[in-house]
Amino acid sequence: MAKNYIPLLASGLLREDFDLIEAELRRSEEVIQGFPQFQTPHDIDVLVQAAMLTREPIIGRTPDAHEIRIMVAPDRPYYRDSENKLLSATYTHERYHARHMLVTGMIPRPGRSLGQILVMEGLAQVFEMDAGHDVPVQAVNLNGEELLDVSRRARDVIVKNKEYNQWDWLFGTEGEADAQEQFKLWSGYSLGLAIAKSWLFERGEGAASAVDTNAETILKPWLEQGESYLTRWIENELPLLAPSLTSFAGKTVPASGKPPAP
């Protein structure tokens, strides 16, 4: 059950910091191993590289069940701050994707349905919180009214099998005059969390228990019941989570290395 942490050091930008990064990733893996569902034999290569990032100081990608890519901005080295858990949260999120793909066979690249994307991102965000991390900013970027609107639009795409642009749904269309539809930043992430949390709440379970569950199973009650399925989330949980945000994932981060005010 090897986890190979592989630095891409040719640029020289992470040469001094990789030991620190690897130690944090290994600590994160120890926490993840506390969930029985993640003790399944699973070899993964974790590639860590420096990147010029415009918004997040750290981002992750999971091309398939056996590869995770972690990209960090060397000019904003938050991984040096012991109080910052953004690196760990990012790894935890991507680790859930890899484990989910291992069993469900979910298509990792473009070609996934919108429903699959919503479930994947929703469950991964819940898992971050289950593992002790702050509420991801992406998870609660829509208010109740916005969430209901995005929910209606998403169900229309899924039920009618319409074409869609996954990047618009996940990262918004601000500044894109030619976009077919307008989306607020992280709309898909926020809706995905609402769907995942609503499904898990009905079962009294956490995200780890759903890691082997197909997206169709999780989507079914929302697709059948519509926006009423999200009522409890919007009225009871969303107001409690949004004010408690302390993570600065996704916010514009100054080069000074200090996180912005919450």
N, C-alpha and C positions, 0 to 999 in steps of 0.2 A: 504494500500500500504506500508506494513511494510518492513523496511530494518533492519534486526537484525545483529548487529555486535558482533560476539561471539569470545572471546579470548580462545585459548587453552593454559592454564597457568600452567599445571602440571610440566613442566620442570623448571619453575621459571624464564626463560630467558627473558620473555616479561612482567613480572608482573609490573615493574616500568614504562614501556613505552606504555602500551596499551591505556591509556587515550589520549596520544599524537597521536597515530595511529588512534584511533577512531575519534578524532576531524578532522583529515585530510580527512578521508574517508567521513565523513558527509559533509565537505565543498565541496568535489568533487561531492557528490550526489546533492548538491544544484545547481551546475553548470549544471549537466546532466539534472536536472529537468527543466532547461531553454529551452530544446528542447521538443516541444509539443508531439512528438512521444514517449517520455519517461515518460509521465504523465499517461500512461495506468496503471491501478491497477496491481501491480506485487509484490508479496511477495518474498523476497530473504533472505536467511541466508548467511551471509558473515563471514566465519571462518578465523581467523588470527592466524598463528602459527610460531614459530621459526623453522628454518631448516638450515642444513649445505649445503650451496649452493657453487658450484665450479666456476660459471661464474657470473651470475647476483646476485646483492645484494637483489633483490626483484623479485619474479615471481608470476604469477597468473595462476589459473586453473578454468575452469567453467565446472563441470561435467554435469550439466543440467540447465534448465531455472531458477531453484529456489535455486541454490547453487553456491557460488563463494568462492574459497580458495585463500587466500593471504599468501605467505610464505616469511618471511624476515630473512636475515642473521643477527643475533644479534651482530656478531663481526664487522659488517659494517653497523652501524645504521644510514643510510642516512635520515631516516624519522625524525631524530632530527634536521635536517638542514632546516630552513624555506625557503631557496632558492632552495632546491631540490624538484622537482615535480615528481620524479620517482614513489613514492608510489601512488600519484594521477593519473599519467598516466597509471600505471598498473591496477588500479581499473577501470578507465574509459574504458580501452580496454576490460576487462572482463565483465564489465557491459553491453557493446554492445553485446557481445556474448550471455549473458543471455536473453537480450531483443529480440535478433534475434531468438533464439531458442523458445521463448515463443509463437510466432505466426507462424513461418515457419515450426516448427516441425523438424528442422534439427537434424539429428542424432549426438549427442555430442561425442560419444565414437568411438573407432576404428570400422570401418565399413562404415564410410563416404567415398564418392568418393573423388578423388584428387581435382576435380573441386569444390566441396563443401568446402573443406579445404581452397583452394586459395581464394574463395569469402569471407568466414568467416574472415580469417585473414586480407585480403585486406581492407574490409570495417571497421573492428575494428581499424586498423591503421589510416585510414582516419578520423575516429571519434575522435581519440586522438587529431589529429591536429585541427579538427573543434572545439574541446573543449578548444583549446588554448595551447596545449602542443607542445613541440619540435618535430621535425621529428624523428620518431623512427629509431635508427641505423639499425634495421633489415629491415626497409622499403627500404633502398637504398644501399644495400650491394653488388649489382651487377652493373657493367658498362653496356653500351648499348649492346656490343657484347655478353657478358655473359647472359644478359637478353633474347636476341633473341634465344640463344642456349637453355636455360632452357624452354623458351616458346614452341619451337618446340618439345622438349622432353615431355613436359606436355600435349600438344595437342595429341601427339601420344598415351600416356597412356589413356587419356580420351576417345578419339574417338574409340580406339581399345579395350577399357575396360581391359587394362592390369593390372596385379597385381603391387602393388607398396608398398614402405615402407614410411609411412608418416613422420617418424622421420628423415629419410635421407633427404627428401625434405625440412623439416623445419630447421633441426639443422646440416646438412652437414654430410660428411663421412670422414673428416680429421682423419687420423690415423687408419682407418678401412680398412685393406688390403683385407678383404674378402667381401667388399661391391660389389654388382652387378654393381652399377653405382657410379660414383663420383659426389658429389655435394658440392659446396661451402656453407659455413655457411649461414643460413637464405635464401637460394635460394627461397623457397616457399613463405616466407614473402615478399620478394622483387617483385616476379612475381605477387603475389596476389594484392599488392598495385598498380602495373602498370595496371592490368586488372580493378580493382575497380575504380581507378581515371579516366581511359579512358572512362568507361561507364558513370560515374557521370558527366564528362565534357560535353559529348554530350547532357546531359539533364540540365546542369546548376544547379545541385543539390549538396547537401552535403550528407554525409553518413547516417544521421538520416532519411532522406527521403526514403532511401532504406532498412531500417531495417525490413520491412515486405515483401521484395522482395525475391522470390525464387532464388537460385543459378543458375538454368538453364537459367533464363531470362538474368542474367548478363553475363553469359558465352557465350551465343549464338553468339553475333557479333564477339567476339574474335575467337571462334571456326570456324566460317564461313569465316572470313577475314584473319585469320592467323596473322603472325608477323607484317603485315602492319598496323594492328589495334593499335599497340603500338608505331607507329612512332612518333606521336606528343608528347607522354610522354617521349620517349627517347631523342628526339631532342630539345624539348622546356622546359619541366619541370624538368627532372632528373638533368641536369646541374645546375639548380638554387637551387634545394633542397640539393644536396649532400654537397656542400661547407658550407651550413648553419647549419650543424649538431652541436648542443650544448648538446644534451642529451647523457648520458653515459650509458644508458641501454644496457646491453649485453657485455660491455667491462669488462675486468678483473679489479677489483677494489681493491685497497690496503686496508689492515686492518686499516690503519691510519684514515680512515673515510673521507679522502679528495678525491674528484673526480679526475680522471686522466685528463691530458690536452686534449682538444678537438682534 
